[in-house]
Amino acid sequence: MTLQPLAVTVDGAQVAVDGATIVANASFAAQPGDFVALVGPNGCGKTTLLSTLYRARKLSGGQIRVGGQDLAGLSIRNSARLVAALPQSETHELNFRAEEVVSFGRRAHPTDRDDELITEAMELAGVRHLREAPILSVSGGERQRILLARAIAQHTPVLVLDEPTNHLDLSHQAKLLRTLSTLKRSRTVLAAVHDVNLAMHADLVVVMVDGTVRCSGPPSEVLTPQLVQEVYGVQAAAVQHPITGRQVLLFG
């Protein structure tokens, strides 16, 4: 079955943890097939907000809709058929083979295509050669790519990535961008990123500050030197990349 990306609407989302409000009245809308980059300082609520999309945390207010369906009204299993995730950090105590780890992505909705989807996901994430490797024996970057393959293998119309470039060297960061370009043909991708120049590749940038959405829009309109100064307290200049022609930011 061909995978079709779905719209994601975050409407007044609120999240409280131990009585403290971490996300307050956050709203934005992603169109089907968008790559959405969430940016902002450490502790601004990016990870917490994204975790509500894959049901790791509950909303204390507001609503999140995927393809028009309220996620809160779905079972965890049915949510997992819509949204897959690469969390920011994950520990492994059991030394599964990489291919076994990727196969866990098929648990939500197993089909007779599982082997094919697992192989395709490992190929796309660039880890097919590691399929027999024990997960505890690989490098941090390799583990990150194996977990990305697991999320891809889940074969959902929405993919959530929390700091996907963690542990990746420069070469694999570039490969990740190419992978995202492939993924967004059949998925809506939402990612929390620290690198604002990575966010320049997004269709929609959502800037979070102190648990709220400060602004959102196309990267060239949102990621300005003025905003970087206001949000991060860092001086920046916008220049045109000599190879790609894309706007990038230089920091002083």
N, C-alpha and C positions, 0 to 999 in steps of 0.2 A: 504494500500500500504506500502510495506517495505521501510524504510528509508535507503538510501545509502549515506555514507559520501563522500564529494567532496574535491578535491585538492584546496588549496588556494595559489595564487602566488601574492606576493607584489613586484612590479618591479619599483624601482626608485621613490617611493612615496614621495611627497612633500606636506606640508600643511603650509599655511600662515594664520595668524590670525591678523587682524588689521595692516597689512603690515609687521609683524614680522614673520620670518620663525621659525616654531615650530618643524616641521619634515623635514629633508633634505635627499633626495636620499636614502630612506630606502628600503631594499630589503631582502626578504627571501621567502622560499617555504615550504609549509606544504603538506604532502602527505595525501590522504584520510584516516581518522581515527586517525590521529595524535592528541596528546595533546601537544599544543605549549604554553610554558610559556614565557611571555615577562617580563624581569626584568631590573632594573636600578634605579638610584637615583630619588627622587622626582623631577618632572619638566623635565624629560628626553624625554618626548614625547610619553610614552606608551599609555596613555588614549587617546590622540589626534589621534594617528595612528589607534587604535582600533575603534574609533568613525567613521572613514571613512568606515570601513567595514560594519557598519549598517546604513550608509548614514546620520549620524547626522552632519557630516562635509563633505565638498567637498575637493577633492584633487586639489592642484594648479599645480601639475605636476606628471608624472608617471602614473601607472596603477595598479589596483587590479583586479585579475581574480578569479572567483569561478567556478570550474568545466569547466574552459576554457572560461567562459563568462566574458566580461568586465563589471564590476558593473556599471560604469558610463553610459553605454548604455542601462541600464534597468530602467524601471519605479520603483518608490519607492515601490509600491505594489509587483512587481515581485522580487525586491531585498529582501523584507520581506518574500518571500517564500523560499529564499535560506539561509538567515542569520537572526538569532534571537540573542538578546542581553540582558544581565544583566548589566545595567550601574552602574557606581561607586556610584552615589547618585541619588535619585529620591524623590520628595516631593509629598505628597498626601493631597489634600484639601477636597476631597469628601470621605465620610466614607463608601466605598463599602465593601461588604463582601469579605473575602479572595477568595472564589470560583469565585466571579464575576471578581476580579482582574486577576485571572488565565485565565478566559475565554476570556479576551481581547487578549490573544495570538492567538486566533483562527480567529481574524478579517481579517487577510490577505488572508486566503483561507479556509473559512468555508466548512465543509463537514458533512455528516450524522454520522460521527464518533466523533464529537466534544465532547460529554459528556464522551465518553470512553477515549479520549486523555487527557481531563482535569483531570479526576480521576487518570489516570496513572501518569500524571505529578506531581500531589499533593502527590501521594504515593511515587514516586521516590524522591521527595524533602523533604519528611517527614513532610508534613503539612496537610495531609488529615483530621486529627482531628480538624484542625482550619478552616474548610471550611465555617462555619457560623460566624466566628469571624470578627468583623469590623476591617478593616485594620489599623485604627487609634488607636485601643485598644491593639494591639499586641506589643511585645518587638522588639527592633531593629534587633535582630537575627532572630526572627520569620518572620519579614517583609522581610528580605533578602532572606529567604528560600521560601516565597510566590512568590517573584519576580523571583526567579530561576525557580519555577514551571511554572510561566507564560511563560518564555523563552522556557522551555522544551515543553510546550503545543503547542507552535508555530510550532513544528514538522518540523524543518528545518535541512538540511544536514550540516550546519555550525552553531556553537554556540560560541558567543563572551561573555566572562565574565570579567568584570573590577573589580579587587580586590574582588573576590567572598567570601573571608573569613571575610570581614568586619562584625563586630558585632557578629561573631560566636564564641561560647565558644570552648574549646578544644575538647569536645566530638563531636560537630557538624562539626568542621574542619576535624576530622577523617572521619566522615560520608560523608562529601563532597568529599573526595578523593575516597571513594568507589563509590559514585554516578558518579564521572568523569570516573571511570573505566567502569561503565555500559554504560554511554553516548557515549564514544568513539567507541563503537562497531557499532554505527549507525550514528555517527556525527564526524566531525572534530571540535575540541575544541581549541579555542585560548583564553588565559587568561593573564591579567596583574596581577602580584603577587609581593608582597614585601618580602615574606618569601622565601629565596633562598632554604631552605630545602624542601619546598613545590614544588619548581621548579625542584627538584631532581627527582620527579615522572613523569616529562614530557618526551615525546619522542624527542622534540626539544626545546632548550632554545635559545631565542633571547635576547641578551644583548644590551640595548640602553643607549647611553651617549650623552647628548647635542643634541638630536634630530636625531641622526644617529644610525645605527646598528653597534655597535663595533665589534661583532662577533656572530656567531650562530653555533649550533651543538648539539650533545648529551650532556646531563647534566654532566656526569662524565668527559668529555673532556673540557667543557666550564667553569663550576663552580669550578674553582680551587682557592686555597688560594691566589695565585698570582693575579688572576683577581679580587677577592674580595678586596684585598688591593689597587689595582690600581683604581677600579671603585668607591668603597665606602670609602676607606681610613681606613679600619678596618682589624685588624689582624685576621686570621682564620687558622684553622687546619682541614684537612680532615681525618675523622675516619670512621670505619665501624660500622654501627648500630648493637648492640648486638642481637637484636631480628629479624630485617628484613634482615640484611646483606647488606643493601643498604648504599652507601656512604652518609655521612652527614657532615656538617660543624659545627665546634665549634668556637665561637668567643671570643677573648680575650680583 
